[in-house]
Amino acid sequence: MTKIINPNPNIRFRQGLRYHGTWEHDCWIDGKQLKLVVGDNSYEGRREYFSGLNDEEFVRDVIGRRDTISFIDNTVVPDELVLAFNEWRHLAHVERVQRLTTQPERYGDIPPSDPILLPFPTVMPVVYQQGAGWVRTSSKVASK
């Protein structure tokens, strides 16, 4: 198994709960714990769970959250942390694909078209603004 080595040992991440269009991640910077929230596609096929939102609000608040990252308290995530997070997810994906594809006796034969082999998308930092929805806080593409 490939060991995931974080380029910055003072920053660590751990995947957490994934639900209704978000995926929580714990983050430690120099020992201080923070909570990051990533917008993802886990809302797909679950529109009825968001019955309190009209279609416009659903697009703005749920679909507009996809491939974004913010702190749970809606403060701005610095570009350097977004870059480290994207790199960490890339390395985690490479390790997972290597593990799954080299052990067919354990995981079965995984065809190249299987969605599990797709890399995680690059996320962009955002904050939520009432009425506007998710607003990017950086114009940089924060990926490796």
C-alpha positions as CSV (number, residue, x, y, z in Angstrom):
1,M,0.0,0.0,0.0
2,T,1.2,3.5,-0.9
3,K,1.7,5.7,2.1
4,I,0.2,9.2,1.8
5,I,2.8,11.8,2.6
6,N,1.5,15.3,3.2
7,P,3.9,17.8,1.7
8,N,3.3,20.0,4.8
9,P,3.6,18.0,8.0
10,N,2.1,20.9,10.0
11,I,-1.3,20.4,8.2
12,R,-3.3,17.2,8.5
13,F,-6.7,16.2,7.1
14,R,-9.2,13.5,7.8
15,Q,-12.4,12.7,5.9
16,G,-15.6,12.8,7.9
17,L,-19.3,12.6,7.4
18,R,-20.7,12.9,3.9
19,Y,-24.4,13.8,3.4
20,H,-26.9,16.0,1.4
21,G,-24.4,17.7,-0.7
22,T,-21.6,18.2,1.8
23,W,-18.6,16.3,3.0
24,E,-17.1,17.3,6.3
25,H,-13.3,17.1,6.9
26,D,-11.3,17.6,10.0
27,C,-8.2,19.7,9.6
28,W,-5.3,20.3,12.0
29,I,-2.9,23.2,11.5
30,D,0.0,23.1,14.0
31,G,-2.2,21.0,16.3
32,K,-5.3,23.3,16.2
33,Q,-8.4,21.5,15.0
34,L,-10.7,23.1,12.4
35,K,-13.7,21.8,10.5
36,L,-13.9,22.1,6.7
37,V,-17.0,21.5,4.6
38,V,-16.7,20.5,1.0
39,G,-19.6,20.8,-1.4
40,D,-20.0,17.5,-3.3
41,N,-22.5,15.6,-5.4
42,S,-24.1,13.5,-2.6
43,Y,-27.4,15.5,-3.2
44,E,-27.9,13.9,-6.6
45,G,-31.2,11.9,-6.8
46,R,-32.3,13.4,-3.4
47,R,-34.1,16.6,-4.4
48,E,-37.1,15.7,-2.1
49,Y,-34.8,16.0,0.9
50,F,-34.6,19.7,0.2
51,S,-38.3,20.3,0.1
52,G,-37.9,23.5,2.1
53,L,-36.1,25.1,-0.8
54,N,-37.7,26.2,-4.0
55,D,-36.0,25.4,-7.3
56,E,-34.0,28.7,-7.4
57,E,-32.8,28.2,-3.8
58,F,-31.9,24.6,-4.5
59,V,-29.7,25.6,-7.4
60,R,-28.1,28.5,-5.6
61,D,-27.6,26.8,-2.2
62,V,-27.1,23.1,-3.0
63,I,-25.9,22.8,-6.6
64,G,-23.9,26.0,-6.3
65,R,-22.0,24.5,-3.4
66,R,-20.5,21.7,-5.5
67,D,-16.7,21.5,-5.7
68,T,-16.3,24.3,-3.0
69,I,-14.7,24.4,0.4
70,S,-15.4,26.6,3.4
71,F,-14.8,26.5,7.1
72,I,-17.9,25.3,9.1
73,D,-18.2,28.8,10.6
74,N,-18.3,30.4,7.0
75,T,-14.9,32.1,7.3
76,V,-12.6,32.3,4.4
77,V,-10.3,29.3,3.8
78,P,-6.8,30.6,2.8
79,D,-5.6,29.7,-0.6
80,E,-2.6,27.9,0.9
81,L,-4.8,25.6,2.9
82,V,-7.0,24.9,-0.2
83,L,-3.9,24.0,-2.2
84,A,-2.8,21.6,0.6
85,F,-6.3,20.1,0.8
86,N,-6.5,19.5,-3.0
87,E,-3.0,17.9,-2.9
88,W,-3.9,15.7,0.0
89,R,-7.1,14.5,-1.7
90,H,-5.1,13.9,-4.9
91,L,-2.7,11.7,-3.0
92,A,-5.5,9.9,-1.1
93,H,-7.1,9.1,-4.5
94,V,-3.9,7.8,-6.0
95,E,-3.4,5.5,-3.0
96,R,-7.0,4.3,-3.1
97,V,-7.0,3.5,-6.8
98,Q,-3.6,1.7,-6.4
99,R,-5.0,-0.3,-3.5
100,L,-8.3,-1.2,-5.2
101,T,-6.8,-2.1,-8.6
102,T,-3.9,-4.2,-7.3
103,Q,-6.0,-6.5,-5.2
104,P,-8.7,-8.0,-7.5
105,E,-9.0,-11.0,-5.2
106,R,-10.2,-8.6,-2.5
107,Y,-12.1,-5.9,-4.4
108,G,-12.9,-7.7,-7.7
109,D,-12.0,-6.5,-11.2
110,I,-12.7,-2.8,-11.5
111,P,-13.2,-1.7,-15.1
112,P,-11.4,1.5,-16.2
113,S,-14.8,3.2,-16.6
114,D,-15.9,2.7,-13.0
115,P,-16.7,6.1,-11.4
116,I,-14.7,5.1,-8.2
117,L,-11.6,5.6,-10.3
118,L,-12.4,9.2,-11.1
119,P,-10.2,11.7,-9.2
120,F,-11.7,14.0,-6.6
121,P,-12.5,17.4,-8.2
122,T,-10.4,20.4,-7.4
123,V,-12.3,22.6,-4.8
124,M,-12.4,26.4,-4.7
125,P,-12.8,28.4,-1.5
126,V,-16.2,30.1,-0.9
127,V,-18.3,31.9,1.7
128,Y,-22.0,32.0,1.9
129,Q,-23.7,35.4,1.4
130,Q,-27.4,35.7,2.1
131,G,-29.3,36.1,-1.1
132,A,-26.2,35.6,-3.3
133,G,-25.4,32.0,-2.3
134,W,-21.8,30.6,-2.5
135,V,-19.3,33.3,-3.5
136,R,-15.8,32.4,-4.4
137,T,-13.1,34.1,-2.3
138,S,-10.2,33.4,-4.7
139,S,-9.9,33.5,-8.5
140,K,-6.9,31.1,-8.3
141,V,-7.3,27.5,-9.2
142,A,-6.0,25.9,-6.0
143,S,-4.7,22.6,-7.3
144,K,-1.4,21.0,-7.9
